[in-house]
C-alpha cells in the first residue's frame, strides 16, 4: 500500500491502496496495520480541503490535525497519487 509519507501524522499513516485509484484522490488514515478496519477516509479537493467519508476510530482532535496536515501538504501528496492514478481531485 503506497504511503504518502513514511512517517505517521498524529499516530496514523496516510496511505491509499491499489484498489483506491479508481476513485478521486483520497487519503486513508490508519495505524501500523494499514487496514481499512477503523481507518478514516478523506477525499481531497483541488484546494486541499477534505471531505470526511469515513471517520473510523479517530477522535475529533486527531481528525482536525490530519485534515490540517493534508491541507498543508496536499500538492506533494497529489504527486504521489498521480504516480498510480489518472483520477484527479474530489469534486463531489
C-alpha positions as CSV (number, residue, x, y, z in Angstrom):
1,X,0.0,0.0,0.0
2,X,1.5,3.3,-1.0
3,X,2.0,5.7,1.9
4,X,2.0,9.4,1.1
5,X,4.8,9.8,3.7
6,X,7.0,7.3,5.7
7,X,6.1,8.9,9.0
8,X,2.9,9.0,11.0
9,X,0.7,12.0,11.4
10,X,-1.0,12.1,14.8
11,X,-0.2,8.4,15.2
12,X,-1.6,7.4,11.8
13,X,-0.1,6.5,8.4
14,X,-1.6,8.3,5.5
15,X,-2.0,6.0,2.5
16,X,-4.1,4.6,-0.4
17,X,-4.4,1.2,-1.9
18,X,-4.1,-0.1,-5.5
19,X,-7.9,-0.6,-5.3
20,X,-8.4,3.1,-4.5
21,X,-7.1,4.6,-7.6
22,X,-10.4,4.3,-9.5
23,X,-11.8,7.0,-7.2
24,X,-10.9,10.6,-6.9
25,X,-7.8,11.4,-4.7
26,X,-8.3,10.5,-1.1
27,X,-6.4,9.6,2.0
28,X,-6.8,6.7,4.4
29,X,-5.6,7.3,7.9
30,X,-4.7,4.1,9.7
31,X,-2.5,2.7,12.5
32,X,0.5,0.5,11.8
33,X,-1.6,-2.4,10.4
34,X,-2.7,-0.3,7.4
35,X,-6.1,-1.9,7.3
36,X,-9.3,-0.2,6.4
37,X,-11.0,-1.5,9.6
38,X,-11.1,1.5,11.9
39,X,-9.3,3.8,9.4
40,X,-10.6,7.1,8.3
41,X,-11.2,8.0,4.6
42,X,-10.9,11.6,3.4
43,X,-11.5,12.8,-0.1
44,X,-9.2,15.7,-1.2
45,X,-10.4,18.7,-3.2
46,X,-8.3,20.8,-5.5
47,X,-7.7,23.4,-2.8
48,X,-6.6,20.9,-0.2
49,X,-9.9,20.9,1.7
50,X,-11.1,17.5,2.7
51,X,-14.5,15.7,2.9
52,X,-14.6,13.0,5.5
53,X,-16.3,9.9,4.1
54,X,-15.5,7.5,6.9
55,X,-14.4,8.8,10.3
56,X,-13.0,5.5,11.6
57,X,-11.7,5.5,15.2
58,X,-10.2,8.9,15.0
59,X,-11.1,11.5,17.7
60,X,-12.2,15.0,16.7
61,X,-8.7,16.3,17.6
62,X,-6.9,13.6,15.6
63,X,-9.2,14.2,12.6
64,X,-8.6,18.0,12.8
65,X,-4.8,17.6,12.9
66,X,-4.9,15.2,9.9
67,X,-7.2,17.5,7.9
68,X,-4.9,20.4,8.6
69,X,-1.8,18.4,7.6
70,X,-3.5,17.4,4.4
71,X,-4.4,21.0,3.7
72,X,-0.7,22.0,4.1
73,X,0.7,19.1,2.1
74,X,-1.9,18.1,-0.5
75,X,0.1,19.2,-3.5
76,X,3.0,17.0,-2.6
77,X,0.6,14.2,-1.8
78,X,-1.1,14.6,-5.2
79,X,2.2,14.0,-6.9
80,X,2.4,10.6,-5.1
81,X,-1.3,9.9,-6.0
82,X,-0.7,10.6,-9.7
83,X,2.1,8.1,-9.9
84,X,-0.6,5.4,-9.7
85,X,-3.9,7.1,-10.7
86,X,-5.3,9.2,-13.5
87,X,-8.2,10.3,-11.3
88,X,-7.9,13.9,-10.0
89,X,-9.2,15.7,-7.0
90,X,-12.6,15.2,-5.5
91,X,-15.3,17.4,-7.0
92,X,-18.5,15.8,-5.4
